[in-house]
Amino acid sequence: MTRSRIAGCGAYLPDAILSNAELAQRIDTTDEWIRQRTGIRQRHIAAEGQKTSDLAVAAALKALAAAGRQPRDVDMIVVATTTPDRTFPATAAIVQHKLGIAGGFAFDIQAVCSGFVYGLATADNFIKSGQANCALVIGAETFSRIIDWEDRTTCVLFGDGAGAVVVEAAESGRAGILSTHLHSDGSGNDLLYTDGGPSSGDRVGKVRMNGKEVFKHAVTRLAEVVDETLAANGVDASELDWLVPHQANARIIESTAKKLGMNESKVVLTVDRHANTSAASIPLALAEAVEDGRIRAGNLVLLEAMGGGLTWGSALVRWG
């Protein structure tokens, strides 16, 4: 049976950094308040005129280089994003053009912070079914464009960035994507959302969130999907080498790690420097841990995320 494997990772962060101290000059907050509640100390902000597709292309080129692939090798592109360049066409199609890829197919996935896991699951299934051989899965966001910078409950949380992976077909073996697990519950659609959209009016809208409810759901749902993933693979939590979670809030991440009995040294944490980059957060964290040598061949890696929708999901990967 064909299995899909992650052959390379890439990441891109905009040059501009916005610190908590700088935010405290704009709104009624403090560095201490933000750190205590979220673990965040800074975030990257896209430059004027810099689009989500620009970030996506930069990350994709690094992932392709890491995998030893050329753009012409790619026959599938999935971009997970909440902040597309345009309402249509898909940002993935724009990325395809900017990479100079003439064949294959490209589309976007919208599952907010769970988007990368949804995209990875989609590519995995396309490859296993024989409909694709080499896929780019990209999480890219310019979340700063939909933030209400006067709302201190949300503006401190988010940042911009992009992460990408090359997923390719491989002979069945020990390494590869072992399983993916996706869920949603639309009854929570009003807990994390934007107050605008094409069919709702003439504006994009800004992020609105019921923080307490989102936190409660995140802790519960992530625990459930982690248990589901371990059970599906006959794996004990003690066998996990790395947890690469969605980087939303340090307290949520700590709660998940504690339930798994994992030492914090085995959790890839970037939320302090990146803030919540939505669909980009997992591939950004993954790329960092692979590049610095923490994640190595043979490691068992658990990815998990929850986002607006509500959506949540996980992937278990044997690195190699």
Stockholm file with secondary structure:
# STOCKHOLM 1.0

chainA/1-320         MTRSRIAGCGAYLPDAILSNAELAQRIDTTDEWIRQRTGIRQRHIAAEGQKTSDLAVAAALKALAAAGRQPRDVDMIVVATTTPDRTFPATAAIVQHKLGIAGGFAFDIQAVCSGFVYGLATADNFIKSGQANCALVIGAETFSRIIDWEDRTTCVLFGDGAGAVVVEAAESGRAGILSTHLHSDGSGNDLLYTDGGPSSGDRVGKVRMNGKEVFKHAVTRLAEVVDETLAANGVDASELDWLVPHQANARIIESTAKKLGMNESKVVLTVDRHANTSAASIPLALAEAVEDGRIRAGNLVLLEAMGGGLTWGSALVRWG
#=GR chainA/1-320 SS CCEEEEEEEEEECCSEEEEHHHHHTTSSCCHHHHHHHHCCCEEEECCTTCCHHHHHHHHHHHHHHHHTCCGGGCCEEEEECSSCSSSSSCHHHHHHHHTTCCSSEEEEECCGGGHHHHHHHHHHHHHHTTSCSEEEEEEEEEGGGGCCTTCHHHHTTBCEEEEEEEEEEECSSSSEEEEEEEEECGGGTTTEEESCCTTTCSSCCCEEECHHHHHHHHHHHHHHHHHHHHHHHTCCGGGCCEEEECCSCHHHHHHHHHHHTCCGGGBCCCHHHHCBCGGGHHHHHHHHHHHTTSSCTTCEEEEEEEETTTEEEEEEEECC
#=GC SS_cons         CCEEEEEEEEEECCSEEEEHHHHHTTSSCCHHHHHHHHCCCEEEECCTTCCHHHHHHHHHHHHHHHHTCCGGGCCEEEEECSSCSSSSSCHHHHHHHHTTCCSSEEEEECCGGGHHHHHHHHHHHHHHTTSCSEEEEEEEEEGGGGCCTTCHHHHTTBCEEEEEEEEEEECSSSSEEEEEEEEECGGGTTTEEESCCTTTCSSCCCEEECHHHHHHHHHHHHHHHHHHHHHHHTCCGGGCCEEEECCSCHHHHHHHHHHHTCCGGGBCCCHHHHCBCGGGHHHHHHHHHHHTTSSCTTCEEEEEEEETTTEEEEEEEECC
//
